[in-house]
Amino acid sequence: MRRAPRLPSLVRMTGMDARDTDLKKELDASLQARRELGEEYESALVDSFLEKVDQRIDAAVERRVRRQLAEQQTVSARDSRSPRATDSWGERFGFGIVSLVLAVPLSAIGGGVSGLPGLIAAWVGIVGVNAVQAARTNPGLFTGRRRGSAKDDAWED
């Protein structure tokens, strides 16, 4: 005995569970109305039921799209809040070398012109520039929070 091809299931077609009680009640009401009204109203009853199914599918798709958009916005907001280090190791190393090379003449000029206060001012400037560079490439360095720490990861879930 040859079986008829199976129709696609409601779950595969719509993502809705076949045990949806409201939809089942609508189908039962449509079938009961067909029995009472006869075949001449069958197409109107089928159209009415299909319209309700379409509305349910549209609502399910809309919920799914809204959820995905919200997830994308959340990911986007997280990415924009957490600055990424754009400098490679070579750029940081180069910055340190240039800073040390420039420290020698700046120290000589500051110390030669103003003595000890000039030398201190030159080194405060050098340390300040390096601190700003370190803070830019390592967010949270001076606030006690480091990117990628266990405390931060708890909020990412």
N, C-alpha and C positions, 0 to 999 in steps of 0.2 A: 504494500500500500504506500503510495507516494504522498508525502506531506506537502502542504501548501507552504510557500515561503513565509517566514516569520516577518511580521511587521516590526519596524523599529520601536523600541520601548519608549515610554513617555520620559523616563529618566534620561536616556541617551539623547532624545530629541530636545528636551527643554531644560534638563537639569533639575526638574521638580520631581519630588517623590510621588509615586503612583498612589500612595496612601494619603494624599492630600484630601482631608475630609471635606473641605469646602468645594473643591472641584468634583469630588465624587457625589456630593449632594446635588450639585448643578446638573451632572450627567443623569442622575436618577430622576430629577425633576423633569428634565427634557424628555427622557424615555417615557415617563408617566404621562406627560402632556401629549406625546405622540400617540400613545395608546388611547387616550381620551378623545383627541381631536381628529385622529385619522391621518391617512397618508397625504391628504391634500395640503397639510400644514408642515409636512416633514422637512422640506427644504428651509422653511423659515426657522424651524426649531434647530436644525443643524447649524444654520448660519448664526443664530443667537448663541448657541453653545460654543461654536468656534470663535466668535468674537470675545467671549469671556476667557477662553483659553489663550487667545492672542494677548489680551490685557494682562493675564497672569505671566505670560512669557516676557512681555515688555517690562513688567515690573521687576521680574527676576533679573533680566539683563541690565536694567537701569541700576539696580542695587549692586550688581557685580561691577559695573563700570565705575560707579561712585566709590566703591571700596578700593578698586585698583587706583583710581585717581588720588584718593586720600593716602594710600600707601606710597605712591610716587611723590606726592607733596611732602610727606614725612621724611622720606629718604633724601629728597632735595634739600629740605630745611636742615637736616642733620649734616649734610655735606657742606652747606654754606656756612654753618656755625663752626665747624672744626677746620681751621686753616691747615693746609697741608704744607709740609716743608718742600719747597721747590728747588732748594739748593742741593747739589750733589756733594759728596764728600770732598771732591777736588775743589769745588768752589769755596767751601768752608776752609780748607787747608790753605788755599791761595789767599783768602782774606786774612788769615792769621799771619802768613809770611809777610804780606804787604804791610800789615799793621806793625810787625816787629821791625821791618826795614825802615819804615817811616818814623818809628819811635826814636831811633838814634839821632837823626838831625833835629827833630822837634825837641828832644831833651837838651841837645847842645844849644839850640837857639834860645829856648826858654830859660835854661840855666845861665847862659852867657849874658842875656839882656837883663833879666830880673833877679837872678840868683835863685835861691831856694823856692820862693813863691812862684816864679816862672816855671821851674822844673815840676813843681807839684801841679800847676795848672795844665802843663803839657800832658802829664800822666793821667790826670783826671779826665781829660779829653780822650785820650787813647783808650782808657778803661771804659768810658761811657760809650764810645763808638762800638767797641767789642761787645759790651753788654746788650746794646740795642740789636746788633746782629745775632747774638745768641738767643735773645728773646723772640726775634722774628723767625728763626729756623727751628726753635723748640718751644712751641706754645705752652704756657703754664709753667715755665722753668722757674720763675720768680714767685709764683703764687702757690707753689707746693703741689700743684696738680700736673701730672705728666700725661700726655696723650698715650693711650694704650694701657693705662694702669688698670688694675682689677676693679677699682671703684668706678671708673668711667665705663667699663664694659658692662657693668650691672645695669646701667641706664640704656644701653643699646638694645637690649632684648625687648 
